[in-house]
Amino acid sequence: NQVNGMLFPLVVDSDAAQQQDRLRQILVEGTRLSLLFVVPVATTLFVLADPLIHAWLGSRAAFAAGAIPVLQVLALAVMIRVGGGTGTTILKGAGGHRLLAGVNLSTGVVNVALSVLLIERYGLIGVAFGTLIPIALSTLLILYPAACRRVQLPLTTAATRAILPALWPAAPAAFVLWFARDLLRASLPWVALLSVLGLAIYLLVFIAFAVGRTDRELYLNRMRQLLDRRRHVALGAESAPVPGALAGGR
């Protein structure tokens, strides 16, 4: 969401200058990066929901059993919402704000109505599905296709260039986590270790196989620049004079 917020001024500027190519690039790269951030987290929460909830709640097993599917459903809802965030930023900054406002308002109304309707029969999981269903329908069927039309990008092109490359690397990560989650007794350190393992597998597959050579070199260069910048900041902090020492010297 912070990434999409930073993209908003760029979207407004590109729309004012009528730079359709730039808007298309923002939609593709922004969607891919949004999914790159949220997909491994959502995948980890979905697969490790059982050991995570039991390790967190401990002896309250009855409540834990009911919380597991709720966490899984809401993880999917967050993944869809964040993954489509760049599309909503395009609409908000490039003339589609009325559609966006109307759809968001309708989504909220349907969310409340479905939650009230489903909670009586299905309990808390009904509320979770009452959240997932309108978010998925509004994002996948209305908002993101509208963003693609606004930048004149075929939806199939957006799917193949932005969505699928960030989605399918979650499959091998989920496969490993699924079989590793029952190896040891559920504990928060074990869940944390598996989460790091799943993230590493996802990033490795994404960088090595999901993107082309040009994008791979771009991402690796950006990672090196970020690490170098942090290293320089750390070195600068270590070499900075200590105020107490300066005061003592005076």
C-alpha positions in Angstrom: 0.0 0.0 0.0 2.9 2.4 0.7 4.4 1.6 -2.7 1.0 2.4 -4.4 0.8 5.6 -2.4 4.2 6.7 -3.7 3.0 5.9 -7.3 0.1 8.3 -7.1 1.9 11.5 -8.0 3.6 9.7 -10.8 0.3 8.5 -12.1 -1.2 12.1 -11.9 1.9 13.5 -13.7 1.8 10.8 -16.4 -2.0 11.4 -17.0 -1.5 15.1 -17.2 1.2 14.7 -19.8 -0.9 12.0 -21.6 2.0 9.5 -21.4 0.1 6.2 -22.0 3.3 4.2 -22.3 4.4 5.4 -18.9 0.9 4.6 -17.3 1.1 1.1 -18.8 4.5 0.6 -17.3 3.3 1.8 -13.9 0.4 -0.6 -14.0 2.5 -3.6 -14.9 5.5 -3.0 -12.7 3.4 -1.7 -9.8 1.1 -4.8 -9.9 4.0 -7.1 -10.0 5.8 -5.5 -7.1 2.6 -5.3 -5.0 2.1 -9.0 -5.5 5.8 -9.7 -4.9 5.3 -8.1 -1.4 1.9 -9.7 -0.5 1.9 -13.2 -2.2 4.6 -14.8 -0.1 3.1 -13.4 3.1 -0.4 -14.6 2.2 0.9 -18.0 1.1 2.7 -18.5 4.4 -0.3 -17.5 6.4 -2.5 -19.8 4.4 -0.3 -22.9 4.6 1.0 -22.3 8.2 -2.4 -21.2 9.6 -2.8 -24.4 11.6 0.6 -24.4 13.4 0.6 -20.6 13.8 -2.8 -20.4 15.4 -2.2 -23.4 17.7 1.2 -22.1 18.7 -0.2 -18.7 19.4 -3.3 -19.7 21.3 -1.9 -22.8 23.0 -4.4 -24.7 25.1 -7.4 -22.9 23.7 -7.7 -25.5 20.9 -11.5 -25.1 20.4 -11.2 -21.5 19.5 -8.0 -22.2 17.5 -9.8 -24.7 15.2 -12.4 -22.1 14.3 -9.8 -19.3 13.7 -7.7 -21.3 11.2 -10.1 -21.0 8.2 -10.9 -17.4 9.1 -7.2 -16.5 8.8 -6.9 -18.4 5.5 -9.9 -16.6 3.9 -8.8 -13.2 5.1 -5.2 -13.8 3.8 -6.7 -14.4 0.3 -8.8 -11.2 0.7 -5.7 -9.1 1.6 -3.7 -10.6 -1.3 -6.4 -9.7 -3.8 -6.9 -6.2 -2.3 -3.2 -5.3 -2.2 -2.4 -7.0 -5.5 -5.0 -4.8 -7.2 -3.8 -1.7 -5.5 -1.9 -0.3 -8.4 -5.0 -0.6 -10.6 -7.0 1.5 -8.1 -4.1 4.0 -7.9 -4.3 4.3 -11.7 -8.1 4.9 -11.5 -7.7 7.4 -8.7 -5.0 9.5 -10.4 -6.0 9.2 -14.0 -9.7 10.1 -14.2 -11.4 7.0 -12.8 -12.0 8.3 -9.3 -15.8 8.3 -9.6 -15.9 4.7 -10.7 -13.5 3.8 -7.9 -15.6 5.6 -5.2 -18.8 4.0 -6.4 -17.3 0.5 -6.5 -15.6 0.9 -3.1 -18.9 2.2 -1.5 -20.8 -0.7 -3.1 -18.2 -3.2 -1.9 -18.5 -1.9 1.7 -22.3 -2.2 1.6 -22.2 -5.7 0.2 -19.5 -6.7 2.7 -21.7 -5.7 5.6 -24.9 -7.2 4.2 -23.2 -10.5 3.4 -21.5 -10.7 6.8 -24.9 -10.1 8.6 -26.5 -12.7 6.3 -23.8 -15.4 6.7 -22.9 -15.0 10.3 -26.2 -16.5 11.5 -25.7 -19.7 9.6 -21.9 -20.1 9.4 -20.5 -18.0 12.3 -17.2 -16.1 12.0 -16.1 -17.9 8.8 -19.3 -16.5 7.2 -18.1 -13.0 8.0 -14.7 -13.8 6.5 -16.4 -14.9 3.3 -18.6 -11.8 3.4 -15.4 -9.9 3.2 -13.6 -12.0 0.6 -16.4 -12.3 -1.9 -17.1 -8.6 -2.6 -13.4 -7.7 -2.6 -12.6 -10.4 -5.1 -15.6 -9.6 -7.4 -15.0 -5.8 -7.4 -11.2 -6.1 -7.8 -11.0 -8.9 -10.4 -14.2 -8.1 -12.4 -14.5 -4.3 -12.3 -11.6 -2.2 -11.0 -8.5 -4.0 -12.4 -10.1 -4.5 -15.9 -11.1 -0.8 -15.8 -7.5 0.2 -15.0 -6.3 -1.9 -17.9 -8.8 -0.2 -20.2 -7.7 3.2 -19.0 -4.0 2.6 -20.0 -5.1 0.7 -23.1 -3.5 -2.6 -22.0 -5.2 -5.9 -22.8 -6.2 -7.8 -19.6 -4.4 -10.9 -20.9 -1.2 -8.9 -21.3 -1.4 -7.6 -17.8 -2.1 -11.2 -16.5 0.9 -12.7 -18.3 3.4 -9.8 -17.6 2.4 -8.7 -14.1 0.1 -11.2 -12.3 1.2 -14.7 -13.3 5.0 -14.1 -12.8 4.3 -13.1 -9.2 1.7 -15.8 -8.5 3.1 -19.1 -9.7 6.4 -19.0 -7.6 4.1 -19.3 -4.6 3.3 -22.9 -5.6 6.8 -24.5 -4.9 7.0 -22.4 -1.7 3.6 -23.7 -0.5 4.5 -27.3 -1.5 7.6 -27.2 0.8 5.8 -25.5 3.6 2.9 -27.9 3.5 5.2 -31.0 4.0 7.5 -29.3 6.5 4.9 -27.8 8.8 4.2 -31.1 10.7 7.8 -32.2 11.1 8.1 -30.6 14.6 5.7 -29.6 17.3 4.0 -26.3 16.6 5.9 -23.4 18.1 6.3 -19.7 17.2 10.0 -20.0 16.5 9.4 -23.0 14.2 6.7 -21.2 12.4 9.0 -18.2 12.0 11.8 -20.4 10.6 9.4 -22.0 8.1 8.1 -18.5 7.1 11.7 -17.4 6.3 12.2 -20.6 4.3 9.0 -20.1 2.3 10.0 -16.5 1.6 13.5 -17.6 0.4 12.1 -20.2 -1.9 9.6 -17.8 -3.4 12.2 -15.1 -4.0 14.6 -17.6 -5.5 12.1 -19.0 -7.9 10.8 -15.6 -8.8 14.2 -14.1 -9.6 15.6 -17.2 -11.3 12.6 -18.3 -13.4 9.5 -16.1 -13.2 11.0 -12.9 -14.8 13.1 -12.3 -17.9 16.7 -11.4 -18.0 16.2 -7.7 -18.2 13.8 -7.6 -15.2 16.1 -9.9 -13.3 19.1 -7.7 -13.7 17.0 -4.6 -12.8 15.7 -6.2 -9.6 19.2 -7.5 -8.6 20.7 -4.1 -9.2 18.0 -2.4 -7.1 18.7 -4.9 -4.3 22.5 -4.2 -4.5 21.9 -0.4 -4.4 19.6 -0.8 -1.4 22.1 -2.9 0.5 25.0 -0.5 -0.4 22.9 2.4 0.8 22.2 0.7 4.1 25.8 -0.2 4.5 26.9 3.4 3.9 24.4 4.6 6.4 25.6 2.1 9.0 29.2 3.1 8.4 28.4 6.7 8.6 26.6 6.2 12.0 29.6 4.3 13.3 32.1 7.0 12.3 30.0 9.9 13.5 31.4 11.7 16.6 29.7 10.9 19.9 28.1 14.1 21.4 29.2 13.1 24.9 32.8 12.7 23.8 32.8 16.1 22.1 31.4 17.7 25.2 34.1 15.9 27.3 36.8 17.2 24.9 35.6 20.7 25.3 
